[in-house]
Amino acid sequence: KFQNLLSSIPNDDDIEEVYAAERKQFDEEKKRKLNDVVNNRKMDLCLTTLWKGTVQIKYSGSVGIVSNTGLTTSVDWTEVILFLQGTRLVWWLSEADLDLHNCKEPMGQLLLCGHTGLTQPSPIDVKQFVDDSRLIAVFGKDALAQQRKVTILCKDSSSKRSLCTLIDQVIKANGA
């Protein structure tokens, strides 16, 4: 009986075998979090931003960057990474597009200069999302200095408030 007791106690190899998958998952998660922190710090050094976040965006007209593929336009909601960088709102389709070694042109931008400001979202957008607690409508100039409006759907109302406050500060600081 004592021999059975000793043989039933797991040794190091048994424990390694049982927990190997969990350890691998833990290590991968830890490495992913560390990479996210490092990438965010690198991005903060390269892109000085007042605000950044993942939002859904809808814009009419051409607010894209002029390139050999032409200007981008969207009348549907598109999830993007949005930055308030100085006097411009600029967005990319994904964080992969912001890779510091292979950074792509932004998907679009809206310059907050001249005749610019915050306005009410359209009734259609408000109706689509039941209320406007997460909706922001901003007008400014596109890459070709044409007046445009961009509607932004933030993740939550606190993100909306912070982005609205910062946009107001930028507009007031630039006398627009």
VENJOPE-V238151 format. One record per residue. N is the residue number from 1. RES is the residue in one small letter. PSI is psi in whole degrees, 0 to 359 (none if undefined). BURIAL is 1 if it has 24 or more other ideal C-beta (glycine too) atoms within 12 Angstrom, else 0. Layout:
BEGIN
N:RES:PSI:BURIAL  N:RES:PSI:BURIAL
END
This chain:
BEGIN
1:k:321:0  2:f:322:0  3:q:320:0  4:n:320:0  5:l:314:0  6:l:321:0  7:s:339:0  8:s:346:0  9:i:124:0  10:p:143:0  11:n:182:0  12:d:321:0  13:d:320:0  14:d:315:0  15:i:318:0  16:e:316:0  17:e:318:0  18:v:318:0  19:y:5:0  20:a:315:0  21:a:318:0  22:e:320:0  23:r:317:0  24:k:316:0  25:q:317:0  26:f:315:0  27:d:319:0  28:e:318:0  29:e:318:0  30:k:318:0  31:k:320:0  32:r:316:0  33:k:318:0  34:l:317:0  35:n:320:0  36:d:316:0  37:v:314:0  38:v:315:0  39:n:320:0  40:n:319:0  41:r:318:0  42:k:317:0  43:m:320:1  44:d:326:0  45:l:323:0  46:c:321:0  47:l:99:1  48:t:116:0  49:t:150:1  50:l:330:1  51:w:144:1  52:k:148:1  53:g:167:1  54:t:126:1  55:v:171:1  56:q:142:1  57:i:145:1  58:k:132:1  59:y:150:1  60:s:150:1  61:g:192:1  62:s:103:1  63:v:11:1  64:g:175:1  65:i:136:1  66:v:126:0  67:s:183:0  68:n:347:0  69:t:0:0  70:g:192:0  71:l:145:1  72:t:151:1  73:t:150:0  74:s:131:1  75:v:358:0  76:d:164:0  77:w:132:0  78:t:132:1  79:e:129:0  80:v:168:1  81:i:116:1  82:l:138:1  83:f:140:1  84:l:107:1  85:q:102:1  86:g:243:0  87:t:31:1  88:r:145:1  89:l:129:1  90:v:142:1  91:w:149:1  92:w:158:1  93:l:325:0  94:s:167:0  95:e:333:1  96:a:328:0  97:d:344:0  98:l:5:1  99:d:126:0  100:l:338:0  101:h:340:0  102:n:48:0  103:c:128:0  104:k:163:0  105:e:150:0  106:p:152:1  107:m:328:1  108:g:169:1  109:q:156:1  110:l:120:1  111:l:131:1  112:l:67:1  113:c:158:1  114:g:223:0  115:h:99:0  116:t:161:1  117:g:184:1  118:l:146:1  119:t:176:1  120:q:140:0  121:p:158:1  122:s:151:0  123:p:328:0  124:i:317:0  125:d:318:1  126:v:316:0  127:k:322:0  128:q:325:0  129:f:17:1  130:v:316:0  131:d:179:0  132:d:27:1  133:s:345:0  134:r:2:1  135:l:138:1  136:i:136:1  137:a:125:1  138:v:136:1  139:f:147:1  140:g:206:1  141:k:143:1  142:d:189:1  143:a:340:1  144:l:16:0  145:a:26:0  146:q:144:0  147:q:130:0  148:r:159:1  149:k:137:1  150:v:133:1  151:t:131:1  152:i:132:1  153:l:108:1  154:c:163:1  155:k:324:0  156:d:173:0  157:s:330:0  158:s:324:0  159:s:319:1  160:k:312:1  161:r:315:0  162:s:319:0  163:l:317:1  164:c:316:1  165:t:314:0  166:l:320:1  167:i:316:1  168:d:316:0  169:q:317:0  170:v:316:1  171:i:315:1  172:k:322:0  173:a:332:0  174:n:7:0  175:g:22:0  176:a:none:0
END
